[in-house]
Amino acid sequence: MPTLCSLPDEAMLDRLQRGAFGYFMQTMNPRNGLIPDTSRAHSPVSIAVVGFALSCYPAAVERGWIARAEAVRRSLLALRFFHASDQSGSPAATGYKGFYYHFLDLDSGTRVWNCELSMIDSSLLIAGMLTVATYFDGAGADETELRELADALYRRVDWRWSQDEARTIYQGWKPESGYLHYGWEGYSEAIVLYALALGSPTHPVSADCYAGWVSTYQWENLYGEDFLYAGPLFVHHYSQAWIDLRGIRDPFMREKNSDYFENSRRAVHVQRRYAELNPREFVGYDRNCWGLSACDGPTDEQLDVDNEPRRLFGYAARGVPYGPDDGTLSPPSVLTSLPFAPEPALAALRNMLMRHPDILTDDRLATSFNASVTAHDGRPWVSAGHYGLDQGIVFMMIENHRSASIWHLLRRCGHLVRGLRQAGFAGGWLDAPAAGAR
């Protein structure tokens, strides 16, 4: 089989997208449809990864990588599990108020690691449920049940409770201590969260909740680019896996004469310029080697490395230009930038693969590598295994680049469209009469 770097762009992307989808095919628990956070042994479930898996099934059906009936079966396994799950909010439950704990046991589906009830990860899960409900529109019993379950699960979410009396939505809650003591401050991946919360027909957040969040935004000029600041790349990408933000604007972006899609393009330029300047002098950074984002990384306890002592952050949301930065780069975040900046993303990806072939196994990208931290044989540190979040966002953004089919599908999701309008988005496809129609 030819190496990826020797293939034309379209063939390379096809291999990477199919490899990413293989993660979900190979790791799903066949008893409940749940997907582990990583491919490492004994990994718990990430509810967001389940949302990504659900979101990938429709495009995989269209590409002939999974039969429609099998995709429905897998989707129903997950939706039936969550519908029947323990919603008491106890420390050993699965969720509360329609939300779910961030990490669950792969077999029992109950809370692990004393983790929080996560509003954003629950939103990514719900977005996946609505994706399959929008696509699988057949009259048969299984597809009808799938739509009914997704609708019931969305209506069950008490978004108003997640705001309580605060100005913005809380980021999480724990049965031992209540709400986490912080909400959403600054631009983040939360557009899809707020759209779902505002579009709810049962428990929507207050009308001014989105404006309260936007009021915390930070507009900056960096390396000649005026843009809405967020340091890690994933922030600029996650909501846009589902929502086509090309040409539609909320009040903030109308005032700035921009939109979130354009903002992501500018974020790529800022990343490339930062890596080119390489102010902290890490090994390998340049115009075609960038990608600071949330990812795994080496730690200060890392053994068997040949380099001077430095502070290493482990799993962290690395960002540009203010850090943190320890020399760790995320190849998936580069590939995920494909819709916004195709040529720079492909050039960087090919460069990374040629320099560091160990970042690719089974046509799947490792979450990260660090060329400043090397083993005795001179090879750079590479994160072990694969992360489901990476494989999901890679699949979805390759698909949006190739066909825009996921974006076009979610334009038909009435709940999501209603939420965008409630947030003040207008223009482009959102003003078309058929937007949100079923």
C-alpha positions in Angstrom: 0.0 0.0 0.0 1.5 3.4 -0.9 2.4 5.8 1.9 0.0 8.6 2.6 2.5 11.2 1.6 2.8 9.8 -1.9 -0.9 10.0 -2.5 -2.8 12.9 -4.1 -4.7 15.0 -1.7 -8.1 13.5 -2.2 -6.8 9.9 -1.9 -4.9 10.8 1.2 -7.9 12.4 2.8 -10.0 9.4 2.0 -7.6 7.2 3.8 -7.4 9.4 6.8 -11.1 9.8 7.1 -11.8 6.1 6.7 -9.0 5.4 9.3 -10.7 7.8 11.7 -14.0 6.1 11.3 -12.4 2.8 11.9 -11.8 3.9 15.5 -15.6 3.8 16.2 -16.2 0.6 14.4 -13.4 -1.2 16.3 -13.9 0.2 19.9 -17.7 0.4 20.4 -19.1 -1.7 23.2 -21.5 -4.0 21.4 -23.8 -4.2 24.4 -24.6 -0.5 24.8 -23.1 1.5 21.9 -20.7 3.4 24.1 -17.2 4.4 22.8 -14.1 4.7 24.9 -12.2 8.0 25.3 -9.0 6.5 24.0 -7.7 3.2 22.6 -5.6 2.6 25.7 -6.4 -0.3 27.9 -9.2 0.3 30.5 -10.2 3.6 29.1 -13.5 4.9 30.2 -16.2 6.3 27.9 -16.2 9.9 26.9 -19.7 11.0 26.3 -18.5 13.6 23.7 -16.8 10.8 21.8 -20.2 9.0 21.6 -21.6 12.2 20.2 -18.9 12.3 17.6 -19.5 8.6 16.6 -23.2 9.2 16.1 -22.4 12.3 14.0 -20.1 10.3 11.8 -22.5 7.5 11.0 -24.6 9.4 8.4 -21.6 10.4 6.3 -20.1 7.0 6.5 -23.4 5.5 5.2 -23.2 7.9 2.3 -19.6 6.8 1.5 -20.5 3.1 1.7 -18.3 2.5 4.7 -21.2 1.1 6.8 -24.6 -0.2 5.9 -27.6 2.0 6.8 -29.2 -0.7 8.9 -25.9 -1.2 10.9 -25.5 2.5 11.5 -29.1 2.6 12.8 -28.4 -0.4 15.0 -25.4 1.2 16.5 -27.1 4.5 17.0 -30.1 2.8 18.7 -27.8 1.0 21.1 -26.4 4.3 22.4 -29.8 6.2 22.5 -31.6 3.3 24.3 -28.8 3.2 26.8 -28.9 6.9 27.6 -32.7 7.0 27.6 -32.8 4.2 30.2 -29.8 5.4 32.2 -29.9 6.4 35.9 -30.6 10.2 36.0 -30.8 10.5 39.8 -27.6 12.5 40.0 -26.1 10.2 42.6 -22.3 9.7 42.6 -22.9 6.3 41.0 -25.4 7.5 38.4 -25.0 8.2 34.6 -26.4 11.7 34.7 -28.9 14.3 36.1 -31.4 16.7 34.6 -30.8 15.3 31.2 -27.0 15.9 31.3 -24.4 13.2 31.7 -21.2 12.7 33.6 -18.1 13.5 31.5 -16.6 10.0 31.8 -18.5 6.7 32.3 -17.6 3.1 32.8 -17.6 1.3 29.5 -19.7 -1.6 30.7 -22.0 -0.2 33.4 -22.3 3.3 31.9 -22.0 4.9 35.4 -19.8 7.7 36.6 -16.0 7.2 37.0 -13.1 9.3 38.2 -15.3 11.5 40.4 -15.9 13.5 37.3 -18.2 16.4 36.7 -21.6 16.5 35.1 -20.4 18.2 31.9 -22.6 20.7 30.1 -20.4 21.0 27.0 -19.7 17.3 26.6 -23.4 16.6 27.1 -24.1 19.1 24.3 -21.7 17.3 21.9 -23.5 14.1 22.7 -26.9 15.7 22.1 -25.6 17.2 18.9 -24.7 13.7 17.7 -28.2 12.4 18.7 -29.8 15.2 16.7 -27.5 14.4 13.7 -28.7 10.8 13.4 -32.3 11.8 14.1 -32.1 14.3 11.2 -30.5 11.9 8.8 -32.4 8.7 9.5 -35.8 9.8 8.3 -37.2 6.5 7.1 -40.7 5.2 8.0 -39.5 1.9 9.4 -39.8 1.0 13.1 -36.1 1.3 13.9 -35.6 4.7 12.4 -38.9 6.0 13.8 -37.7 4.8 17.3 -34.4 6.5 16.8 -36.0 9.8 16.1 -38.4 9.5 19.0 -35.6 8.7 21.4 -33.4 11.6 20.2 -36.3 14.0 20.6 -37.1 12.7 24.1 -33.5 12.9 25.2 -33.1 16.5 23.9 -36.4 17.6 25.5 -35.3 16.0 28.8 -32.2 18.3 29.2 -32.9 21.1 31.7 -30.8 23.8 30.2 -32.3 26.4 32.5 -31.1 24.5 35.5 -27.5 24.6 34.0 -27.7 28.4 34.2 -29.3 28.6 37.6 -29.2 32.3 38.6 -25.9 33.0 36.8 -25.4 35.2 33.8 -24.0 32.3 31.7 -24.3 28.5 31.7 -22.2 26.7 34.3 -19.4 24.4 33.0 -20.3 21.6 35.3 -21.8 20.2 38.4 -20.9 17.6 41.0 -23.2 15.8 43.4 -20.7 16.3 46.2 -20.3 20.1 45.8 -22.9 21.5 43.4 -22.1 23.7 40.4 -18.5 24.3 39.5 -17.4 27.7 40.5 -16.9 29.1 37.0 -19.0 29.6 33.9 -18.1 30.2 30.3 -15.7 33.2 30.1 -14.2 34.2 26.8 -14.7 32.7 23.3 -14.8 28.9 23.4 -16.2 25.8 21.7 -19.6 26.6 23.3 -21.6 28.0 20.4 -23.2 24.6 19.8 -24.0 24.4 23.6 -25.8 27.8 23.6 -27.6 27.1 20.3 -29.0 23.8 21.8 -29.8 25.5 25.1 -31.7 28.4 23.4 -33.5 26.1 21.0 -35.0 23.8 23.6 -38.8 23.6 23.4 -39.0 22.5 27.0 -36.2 24.1 29.2 -34.4 26.9 27.4 -32.0 29.2 29.1 -32.9 32.9 29.5 -32.9 35.0 26.4 -29.9 37.1 27.6 -27.7 34.1 28.4 -25.9 34.1 25.1 -25.3 37.8 25.2 -23.9 37.4 28.6 -21.4 34.9 27.4 -20.4 37.0 24.3 -19.8 40.0 26.5 -16.7 38.1 27.9 -15.2 37.8 24.4 -11.6 39.1 23.8 -11.0 40.7 20.3 -7.3 41.1 19.5 -4.8 42.0 16.9 -2.1 39.4 16.6 0.5 39.2 13.9 -1.6 41.6 11.8 -4.8 39.7 12.2 -7.9 41.1 13.9 -9.7 38.2 15.3 -11.7 36.8 18.2 -9.1 35.3 20.5 -8.9 31.7 21.7 -5.4 30.2 22.1 -6.0 26.5 21.4 -7.1 25.5 17.9 -9.9 23.2 18.9 -11.9 26.1 20.3 -12.1 27.6 16.8 -13.3 24.3 15.3 -15.5 22.2 17.5 -18.9 23.9 17.1 -18.2 24.1 13.3 -18.1 20.4 13.0 -21.9 20.6 13.2 -22.9 24.2 12.5 -22.2 25.8 9.1 -21.1 29.3 10.3 -20.1 30.4 6.8 -21.7 33.8 6.1 -24.0 33.8 9.2 -23.4 36.3 11.9 -24.4 37.0 15.5 -24.5 40.6 16.7 -20.9 40.5 17.8 -19.6 39.3 14.4 -21.9 41.8 12.6 -20.2 44.6 14.5 -16.8 43.2 13.6 -17.7 42.7 9.9 -16.6 39.1 10.2 -18.0 35.6 10.9 -16.8 32.6 12.9 -15.7 30.7 9.8 -13.4 33.6 8.7 -12.3 33.9 12.3 -11.0 30.3 12.2 -9.1 31.1 9.0 -7.4 33.9 10.8 -6.6 31.7 13.8 -4.7 29.4 11.5 -2.6 32.3 10.2 -1.8 33.3 13.8 -0.8 29.7 14.6 1.5 29.5 11.6 3.1 32.9 12.3 3.7 32.0 15.9 5.3 28.7 15.0 7.5 30.5 12.3 8.7 33.0 15.0 9.1 30.2 17.5 9.6 32.5 20.5 10.4 29.7 22.9 12.8 28.0 20.5 11.2 24.5 20.4 12.5 21.9 18.0 10.7 21.7 14.7 8.4 24.6 14.8 8.1 26.5 11.5 5.5 27.7 9.0 4.6 24.1 8.1 4.8 22.6 11.6 2.2 24.1 13.9 -0.9 23.1 15.8 -1.2 24.1 19.4 -4.4 22.7 20.9 -5.9 20.6 23.7 -4.0 17.3 23.6 -1.9 14.8 25.5 1.8 15.6 26.2 4.9 14.5 28.0 5.1 15.3 31.7 7.9 16.4 34.0 8.1 12.8 35.2 8.8 11.5 31.7 11.6 9.0 31.8 14.2 8.0 29.3 14.5 11.3 27.4 17.6 13.1 26.2 17.1 16.8 26.7 17.5 19.5 29.3 14.9 19.7 32.1 11.9 21.8 31.2 8.4 22.2 32.4 6.1 19.8 30.6 2.3 19.9 31.0 0.9 16.4 30.2 -2.7 16.7 28.9 -3.3 20.5 28.5 -5.0 23.0 26.3 -1.9 24.6 24.7 -2.4 27.9 23.0 -1.0 30.7 20.9 0.6 33.1 21.6 0.3 33.2 25.4 0.7 29.6 26.1 1.0 27.2 27.7 3.5 25.8 25.2 6.0 23.1 25.9 6.9 22.0 22.4 3.9 19.7 22.0 1.9 19.9 18.7 -1.4 18.3 17.7 -1.5 16.9 14.1 -5.3 16.3 14.3 -5.8 20.0 15.0 -3.9 20.8 11.8 -6.1 18.4 9.8 -9.2 19.8 11.4 -8.3 23.2 10.0 -8.8 21.9 6.5 -12.1 23.6 5.7 -10.7 27.0 6.8 -7.3 26.9 5.2 -6.9 23.8 2.9 -3.5 24.5 1.4 -1.7 25.4 4.7 -3.3 22.5 6.5 -2.3 20.0 3.9 1.2 21.4 3.6 1.7 21.1 7.3 0.2 17.7 7.6 2.4 16.3 4.8 5.5 17.9 6.4 4.7 16.4 9.8 4.1 12.9 8.3 7.4 13.0 6.4 9.4 14.2 9.4 7.7 12.1 12.0 6.1 8.9 10.5 5.5 7.5 14.0 2.5 9.9 14.4 0.5 7.7 12.1 -0.7 4.2 12.8 -3.7 2.4 11.1 -4.2 5.6 9.1 -5.0 7.4 12.3 -3.1 10.4 13.7 -1.7 10.4 17.2 -3.1 13.2 19.3 0.3 14.8 19.7 4.1 14.7 19.4 6.9 16.7 20.9 10.2 16.9 18.9 11.9 18.7 21.8 11.5 15.6 24.0 13.4 12.7 22.6 14.2 9.1 23.5 17.8 7.8 23.5 17.4 6.8 19.9 16.6 10.4 18.9 13.0 9.8 18.1 10.5 12.4 19.3 7.9 11.8 22.0 4.6 10.6 20.5 1.4 10.1 22.5 0.5 6.5 22.8 -2.7 5.1 21.1 -5.5 7.2 19.7 -8.1 9.6 21.2 -11.7 9.3 20.1 -12.2 13.1 20.1 -9.4 13.5 17.6 -10.8 10.8 15.3 -14.3 12.2 15.4 -13.4 15.8 14.7 -11.0 14.7 11.9 -13.7 12.6 10.3 -16.3 15.4 10.4 -14.1 18.2 9.2 -12.6 16.2 6.3 -16.2 15.5 5.4 -17.2 19.1 5.6 -14.2 20.0 3.5 -15.0 17.3 0.9 -18.8 17.6 0.6 -20.2 19.9 3.4 -22.8 17.1 3.9 -22.8 17.4 7.7 -23.2 21.1 7.6 -26.1 20.8 5.1 -27.7 18.0 7.1 -27.7 20.1 10.3 -29.2 23.0 8.5 -32.4 20.9 8.5 -32.3 20.4 12.3 -35.1 22.7 13.5 -33.9 22.8 17.2 -30.4 23.9 16.2 -31.7 26.5 13.7 -34.2 27.9 16.3 -31.3 28.2 18.8 -29.1 30.1 16.4 -31.9 32.5 15.6 -32.5 33.0 19.3 -28.8 33.8 19.7 -29.2 36.6 17.1 -27.6 34.8 14.2 -28.8 35.9 10.7 -27.8 36.1 7.1 -26.7 33.5 4.5 -28.4 30.1 4.6 -30.1 30.9 7.9 -32.4 33.4 6.2 -33.5 30.9 3.5 -37.2 29.8 4.0 -36.3 26.1 4.2 -33.7 26.5 7.0 -34.6 24.1 9.8 -37.5 22.6 7.9 -38.2 18.9 8.4 
